Amino acid sequence: MPQVFKVGNYLVFLWFAEGVPLEPIHVHISEGVPSENATKVWLTKNHKTLLCHNKSNIPSHKLNTIMKIVEARVDEIEKKWISYFGQISYYC
């Protein structure tokens, strides 16, 4: 899994198999190692985040902080997404 960055013990990463057609841009977040049950956060056109699900049960105060960091680093995430998948679309 391409790691985008870390926030403390939490990894913010892209999942390598995002389906066909390719899902809109998003990141996965998990503590420790990447997993299929990671939390999923959509990125929007206006560079905000939208929680898809919190399957890894990150406490809300930690998840809110991580989502703010994701918003602050959206340009970096978009570049990594395009370099990895070759295209980009948004959930909303």
JOSULRA-V266401 format. One record per pair of residues at least 24 apart in sequence whose ideal C-beta (glycine too) atoms are under 8 Angstrom apart, sorted by the first residue. I is the first residue (numbers start at 1). J is the second residue. If there is no record, write none. Layout:
# JOSULRA-V266401
I J
I J
This chain:
# JOSULRA-V266401
1 28
1 34
2 80
2 84
3 34
4 73
4 76
4 77
4 80
5 73
5 76
7 65
7 66
7 69
10 58
10 62
10 66
12 66
12 69
12 70
12 77
13 38
14 80
14 81
14 84
14 85
18 85
22 85
22 87
22 89
24 89
24 90
24 91
25 77
25 78
25 81
25 88
25 89
25 90
25 91
26 52
26 91
27 70
27 77
29 56
29 58
29 63
29 66
30 56
31 56
31 58
39 63
41 67
41 70
42 90
42 91
42 92
43 70
43 74
43 77
43 78
43 90
43 91
44 90
44 91
44 92
45 90
45 92
47 71
47 74
50 91
50 92
